[in-house]
Every structure is written in C-alpha cells, then in structure tokens.
Amino acid sequence: MATESVVATSARPADVGLKREMGFFGLAWASEGSIIGSGWLFASLGASQAAGGAAIFAWIFAAIALTILALIHAELGAMYPVAGGTARFTHYAFGTAAGASFGWFSWLQAAIVAPIEVLAVLGYASYWWHGLIHSSGPNAGLITPLGYVIAVVLMAIFVAINFLGVRWLAHTNSAATCGR
C-alpha cells in the first residue's frame, strides 16, 4: 500500500501554478488602464449624440451590471485559479462548445484592442498634428499615408511593450497611470 501511494504521487506532475509577477499595484493600475482607455470616451460621445442626457441612465445601469460581473469573476478566480478565466469558467459551467466560443471571443477582443487604441491615438493626435486623418472630402475619417506610417510605428511600440513581459508592462503602466 505504501508503495502505491509513493508511485501515485511521484507520477503526478508538479503543480507549477500561475506566476504572480505583477503585484497589487501593477494589477490595480493595469485594470484601471483597461477601464480608462479610449473606449469610454468614444462610447460616451456616441451615446450623448444618440440619446442626449438620457445616456447617463445607460451608464448607471452598465456600471451596476459590470460591478456584478467583476465580483463574479473575482469569486470564480479565487475558487479556480486557472489561466484563461473567461473561457475556462464558461467551459466548467456550460461545456466545451461554450468555453471554446468564449475563448475565441476573448482572443478576438485581445487581437483588436491594439489597433483600436492606435486609431484612438491617431484621432487624439490629429487635433494637434493635422494630416494623420482626412478631415474632409470623400475620405473624411480615413487614415492618411502619414497616418499609416505613424500607426505602424505605434503598433510596433505596443508589440514591444507586450513582448517584454507582464512585469515590465505593469511597471510602465503604473508609472503612466499614477506616477508610481
């Protein structure tokens, strides 16, 4: 019997777990940087143009719904400390097809965030540096050739920051967000 338990424990792979490299402030400011980005500025502009002052009720409802969702994700993350929570939690609850679908949705979201942020930076920068985005004519709102060059440079910078790792990203994000 003792031999069986020794064999069973030695055959089991070691639990490597998730690397916790960001720390509290890095994680807090990375989350804050994800929330306070260009999306809420563009969304509030579009909502106010479409609904006027009534858009504030949609923001209040969304804040309540997202707070509940964040608390659920925090609870599930504490219960099941696995990578890929959005897909894995859905897989645990609803099966493989739902987990795979949410995994693909998360991948698509991650793949399009950087180009959207580049477009936002170009939009903000075009206020001071004209010639990045066409402002009138049939091409209004489209990126100019100079804008494409700047977009490629910005994408290269974003890739380099993400490639260098989570810890370095956490430090640069903390410095940019709160000067820490």
Legacy VTK file of the C-alpha trace (Angstrom):
# vtk DataFile Version 3.0
C-alpha trace
ASCII
DATASET POLYDATA
POINTS 180 float
0.000 0.000 0.000
2.720 2.449 0.861
4.391 1.678 -2.457
1.212 2.508 -4.376
0.875 5.924 -2.761
4.530 6.734 -3.443
4.156 5.737 -7.090
0.904 7.674 -7.438
2.386 10.861 -6.010
5.628 10.640 -7.966
3.794 10.053 -11.263
1.706 13.187 -10.810
3.169 16.306 -12.450
4.275 19.112 -10.191
1.825 21.954 -9.753
3.557 24.933 -11.294
0.626 27.285 -10.729
0.224 30.748 -12.139
3.121 33.157 -11.942
2.217 36.141 -9.822
4.606 38.766 -11.130
2.527 41.921 -11.274
1.858 42.634 -7.619
-1.063 44.567 -6.202
-0.294 47.984 -7.672
0.645 46.616 -11.087
-2.597 44.647 -11.267
-4.685 47.533 -9.962
-3.262 50.020 -12.439
-3.401 47.545 -15.330
-7.088 47.075 -14.571
-7.583 50.819 -14.285
-5.728 51.359 -17.563
-8.002 48.830 -19.216
-11.082 50.634 -17.951
-9.932 54.199 -18.506
-8.958 53.981 -22.139
-10.251 55.419 -25.329
-13.353 53.214 -25.368
-15.277 55.033 -22.688
-14.501 58.386 -24.300
-15.715 57.267 -27.722
-18.710 55.481 -26.202
-19.803 58.488 -24.171
-19.527 60.707 -27.248
-21.656 58.316 -29.303
-24.188 57.789 -26.509
-24.618 61.506 -25.873
-25.065 62.159 -29.589
-27.678 59.401 -29.838
-29.612 59.826 -26.581
-28.556 63.148 -25.134
-28.743 63.441 -21.356
-30.695 60.183 -21.055
-27.477 58.306 -21.825
-26.473 58.734 -18.181
-29.082 56.117 -17.203
-27.451 53.594 -19.533
-24.074 54.334 -17.915
-25.532 53.820 -14.423
-27.124 50.520 -15.486
-23.864 49.416 -17.136
-21.867 50.325 -14.004
-24.143 48.168 -11.861
-24.057 45.251 -14.314
-20.271 45.405 -14.725
-19.725 45.621 -10.977
-21.742 42.425 -10.526
-19.807 40.765 -13.362
-16.467 41.851 -11.860
-17.437 40.451 -8.461
-18.462 37.152 -10.067
-15.145 36.953 -11.926
-13.247 37.774 -8.726
-15.062 34.994 -6.853
-14.516 32.475 -9.653
-10.862 33.486 -9.931
-10.387 32.822 -6.224
-12.195 29.475 -6.440
-10.498 28.300 -9.659
-7.060 29.918 -10.057
-6.549 28.943 -13.706
-5.320 30.894 -16.704
-7.927 31.960 -19.264
-10.725 32.524 -16.790
-13.318 33.820 -19.238
-13.125 30.677 -21.371
-12.373 28.234 -18.568
-15.194 29.339 -16.263
-17.648 29.117 -19.161
-16.277 25.661 -20.024
-16.764 24.469 -16.438
-20.342 25.766 -16.301
-21.694 25.197 -19.824
-19.391 22.727 -21.567
-16.778 22.624 -24.279
-18.672 24.427 -27.057
-19.479 27.425 -24.861
-15.929 27.508 -23.451
-14.418 27.390 -26.939
-16.767 30.158 -28.114
-15.841 32.426 -25.237
-12.178 31.596 -25.769
-12.454 32.770 -29.382
-14.378 35.886 -28.307
-11.613 36.699 -25.825
-8.944 36.131 -28.483
-10.772 38.417 -30.944
-11.124 41.073 -28.263
-7.423 40.862 -27.449
-6.468 40.945 -31.132
-8.438 44.095 -31.943
-7.691 46.191 -28.864
-4.240 47.365 -30.027
-5.396 48.545 -33.490
-8.369 50.333 -31.898
-6.035 52.074 -29.450
-3.723 53.057 -32.322
-6.711 54.574 -34.123
-7.668 56.403 -30.934
-4.147 57.795 -30.538
-4.222 58.959 -34.158
-7.607 60.576 -33.562
-6.351 62.394 -30.469
-3.059 63.358 -32.133
-4.807 64.668 -35.253
-6.179 67.519 -33.144
-2.632 68.902 -32.806
-0.902 67.238 -35.768
-3.093 67.666 -38.826
-2.537 65.270 -41.687
-2.924 61.981 -39.827
-6.617 61.546 -40.628
-8.520 63.089 -43.533
-10.838 65.753 -42.115
-12.981 66.456 -45.167
-13.908 65.227 -48.607
-14.798 61.710 -49.681
-12.043 60.244 -47.489
-13.133 62.041 -44.298
-12.296 59.944 -41.268
-9.831 57.701 -43.121
-6.152 57.480 -42.233
-3.702 59.328 -44.468
-0.448 57.746 -45.714
1.436 59.607 -42.957
-1.147 58.267 -40.507
-0.403 54.728 -41.665
3.305 55.240 -41.023
2.581 56.533 -37.519
0.118 53.636 -36.972
2.791 51.065 -37.885
5.265 52.707 -35.501
2.663 52.757 -32.707
1.792 49.087 -33.301
5.499 48.224 -33.127
5.757 50.068 -29.808
2.669 48.278 -28.446
4.038 44.891 -29.554
7.416 45.628 -27.950
5.784 46.621 -24.660
3.648 43.467 -24.605
6.533 41.258 -25.710
8.800 42.438 -22.904
6.500 40.875 -20.359
3.846 41.427 -17.826
6.124 42.744 -15.104
7.648 45.462 -17.304
4.197 46.344 -18.637
2.901 46.615 -15.080
5.734 48.985 -14.142
5.299 51.199 -17.207
1.519 51.202 -16.814
1.799 52.117 -13.133
4.200 54.928 -13.969
1.923 56.242 -16.711
-1.249 55.925 -14.634
-0.223 57.222 -11.223
3.436 58.183 -11.494
4.459 55.285 -9.265
LINES 1 181
180 0 1 2 3 4 5 6 7 8 9 10 11 12 13 14 15 16 17 18 19 20 21 22 23 24 25 26 27 28 29 30 31 32 33 34 35 36 37 38 39 40 41 42 43 44 45 46 47 48 49 50 51 52 53 54 55 56 57 58 59 60 61 62 63 64 65 66 67 68 69 70 71 72 73 74 75 76 77 78 79 80 81 82 83 84 85 86 87 88 89 90 91 92 93 94 95 96 97 98 99 100 101 102 103 104 105 106 107 108 109 110 111 112 113 114 115 116 117 118 119 120 121 122 123 124 125 126 127 128 129 130 131 132 133 134 135 136 137 138 139 140 141 142 143 144 145 146 147 148 149 150 151 152 153 154 155 156 157 158 159 160 161 162 163 164 165 166 167 168 169 170 171 172 173 174 175 176 177 178 179
